Amino acid sequence: MFNPIVTRPSLLLAGCSALVLTACSPAAEPPATSKAEESAHASEPMAMAQTPFSAAETRMHEAMMAATGADAGETWARKMIPHHQGALDMSQIVLRDTQDADIRRMAQKTVEMQTTDIAELRRWLETRVGAAAGAAAPGGGGEPPFAPAETKMKDAMMSATGANTDRMWASKMIAHHQGALEMSQVALRESQDAGIRRMAQKTIEMQTADIAEMRAWLAAHPVGGS
């Protein structure tokens, strides 16, 4: 029988060919989605920076996430202070830019109401907790009940846009107030403190009325309308 003789150079050639094929195989290429993912992540901060409200929104969300307390009532109070401050800051921005009489009225009302509410929350913390308002209590365990509402509010506010500053402010305030409403409902469910329950119920009533007013303004000022 004839036995083929395989020379050493032939073996080397075959090995090199295999290496070339392996190097050219799809498995050796980097994942096709990596560049797309990097591009998406890189574009997110740019999208935020394009709105006049981005800095105020970011400050508010970061401060709210960091605020905790010894129980649900205290946590709600600590989170509502930066929440209301965010609405105050954003309303001052729209007051600087808008020429619409109704937007100016709603924004001014928001500034006045949120300033009053912040002072009330700080008094409650100083009286009932004996701690400086805005300082997180160590080892606070009250954050988890509010996390879903906070996340929902953040996503809704960040995605709220408008053809101009007026519409953007109204859209973002609807999401902002809806977040306060839902977090206040959690506080009513979790807290037995009379002061917290009174402030939470007042927040629900006021924010519900404000949401209806802002939705009516948006409906009366459609994009492209006069």
C-alpha positions in Angstrom: 0.0 0.0 0.0 1.2 3.5 -0.8 1.7 5.7 2.3 1.8 9.4 1.6 4.9 11.1 3.0 4.1 14.4 4.8 7.1 16.6 5.0 7.9 19.0 7.8 7.5 22.1 5.6 4.0 20.8 4.7 3.1 20.5 8.4 4.3 24.0 9.0 2.3 25.3 6.1 -0.8 23.6 7.3 -0.4 25.0 10.8 0.1 28.5 9.5 -3.0 28.2 7.4 -5.0 27.1 10.4 -3.7 30.1 12.4 -4.7 32.4 9.6 -8.2 31.0 9.4 -8.6 31.2 13.2 -7.5 34.8 13.2 -10.0 35.6 10.4 -12.9 33.9 12.1 -15.8 35.9 13.5 -14.9 34.9 17.0 -11.7 36.9 16.9 -13.5 40.1 16.1 -14.7 42.5 18.9 -18.5 42.5 19.6 -20.3 44.6 17.0 -22.4 46.3 19.7 -19.6 47.6 21.8 -19.0 50.8 19.7 -22.8 51.4 19.5 -23.1 51.1 23.2 -20.3 53.4 23.8 -21.8 56.0 21.5 -25.2 55.7 23.2 -23.6 56.2 26.6 -21.6 59.2 25.3 -24.7 60.8 23.8 -26.8 60.7 27.0 -25.1 63.5 28.9 -25.2 65.7 25.7 -28.9 65.2 25.5 -29.4 66.3 29.1 -27.1 69.4 28.6 -29.4 70.7 25.8 -32.2 71.8 28.2 -32.1 74.8 30.5 -33.4 72.7 33.3 -30.8 69.9 33.3 -28.6 71.2 36.1 -31.5 71.8 38.4 -33.0 68.4 37.7 -29.7 66.6 38.3 -29.1 68.4 41.6 -32.7 67.5 42.7 -32.5 63.8 41.8 -29.1 63.3 43.4 -30.1 65.1 46.6 -33.4 63.1 46.8 -31.6 59.8 46.3 -29.1 60.6 49.1 -31.8 61.7 51.6 -32.8 59.1 54.2 -34.3 59.0 57.6 -34.9 56.7 60.6 -38.4 55.9 59.3 -40.7 56.5 56.4 -42.0 59.8 57.7 -38.6 61.3 58.3 -37.4 60.0 54.9 -40.3 61.6 53.1 -39.6 64.9 54.8 -36.0 64.8 53.9 -36.7 63.9 50.3 -39.4 66.5 49.8 -37.0 69.3 50.7 -34.8 68.8 47.6 -37.9 67.8 45.6 -39.5 71.2 46.3 -36.2 73.0 45.8 -36.0 71.5 42.4 -39.4 72.8 41.4 -38.4 76.2 42.8 -35.2 76.3 40.8 -36.9 75.2 37.6 -39.7 77.7 38.1 -37.2 80.6 38.5 -35.6 79.5 35.2 -38.9 79.7 33.3 -39.7 83.0 35.0 -36.5 84.4 33.5 -37.3 83.2 30.0 -41.1 83.2 29.5 -43.4 85.8 28.1 -46.6 83.8 28.7 -48.8 85.3 31.4 -50.2 82.0 32.6 -46.8 80.3 32.8 -45.5 83.2 34.8 -48.5 83.0 37.2 -48.1 79.2 37.6 -44.3 79.4 38.1 -44.6 82.3 40.6 -47.2 80.3 42.5 -44.9 77.3 42.5 -42.0 79.3 43.9 -44.2 80.7 46.7 -45.8 77.4 47.6 -42.6 75.4 47.5 -40.7 78.0 49.6 -43.5 77.7 52.2 -43.4 73.9 52.1 -39.7 73.7 52.5 -39.8 75.9 55.6 -42.6 73.7 57.1 -40.6 70.5 56.4 -37.5 72.0 58.0 -39.5 73.0 61.1 -40.9 69.5 61.4 -37.4 68.0 61.2 -35.9 70.4 63.8 -38.8 69.9 66.2 -39.5 66.2 65.9 -36.2 64.8 64.9 -33.9 67.3 66.6 -31.5 67.3 63.6 -30.6 69.9 61.0 -32.8 69.8 58.0 -31.1 68.3 55.0 -28.7 66.1 57.1 -29.3 62.5 56.5 -29.8 60.3 59.5 -27.2 57.6 59.9 -28.4 54.1 59.1 -31.8 55.4 57.8 -34.1 52.6 56.8 -36.9 54.5 55.1 -35.7 54.8 51.5 -37.0 51.6 49.9 -40.7 52.4 50.0 -40.0 55.6 47.9 -37.6 54.1 45.4 -40.2 53.1 42.7 -41.9 56.5 42.7 -38.5 58.3 42.6 -37.2 56.3 39.7 -40.5 56.7 37.8 -40.4 60.5 38.4 -36.8 60.8 37.3 -37.4 58.9 34.1 -40.5 60.9 33.3 -38.9 64.3 34.0 -35.8 63.5 32.0 -37.9 62.4 29.0 -40.3 65.3 29.1 -39.6 67.7 26.3 -41.2 70.6 24.6 -41.0 72.9 21.5 -40.0 75.8 23.8 -39.1 76.5 27.4 -42.7 77.1 28.5 -44.0 73.7 27.2 -40.9 71.9 28.6 -41.4 73.4 32.0 -45.1 72.5 32.1 -44.3 68.9 31.0 -41.5 68.5 33.5 -43.6 69.9 36.3 -46.4 67.5 35.6 -44.0 64.6 36.1 -42.4 66.3 39.1 -45.7 66.9 40.8 -46.9 63.3 40.0 -43.8 62.1 41.8 -44.6 64.1 44.9 -48.2 62.9 44.8 -47.1 59.2 44.6 -44.4 59.6 47.3 -46.9 61.3 49.6 -49.3 58.4 49.1 -46.5 56.2 50.3 -45.9 58.4 53.3 -49.7 58.3 54.2 -49.5 54.5 54.0 -46.3 54.1 56.0 -46.3 56.9 58.6 -48.6 57.4 61.6 -47.1 60.8 62.5 -49.8 63.5 62.5 -47.6 66.2 61.0 -46.3 64.0 58.2 -49.8 62.9 57.4 -51.1 66.5 57.3 -48.3 67.7 55.0 -48.5 64.6 52.8 -52.3 65.1 52.3 -51.8 68.8 51.6 -49.1 67.9 49.0 -51.5 65.5 47.3 -54.3 68.0 47.0 -52.0 70.9 45.9 -50.1 68.8 43.3 -53.2 67.3 41.9 -54.7 70.7 41.3 -51.4 72.0 39.7 -51.2 68.9 37.4 -54.7 69.6 36.1 -53.9 73.3 35.6 -50.7 72.5 33.6 -52.4 69.9 31.5 -55.1 72.4 30.6 -52.4 74.9 29.6 -50.7 72.4 27.4 -54.0 71.4 25.8 -54.7 75.1 25.1 -51.3 75.7 23.6 -50.7 72.9 21.1 -47.4 72.7 19.2 -47.8 74.9 16.1 -50.8 76.8 17.5 -51.0 80.5 17.9 
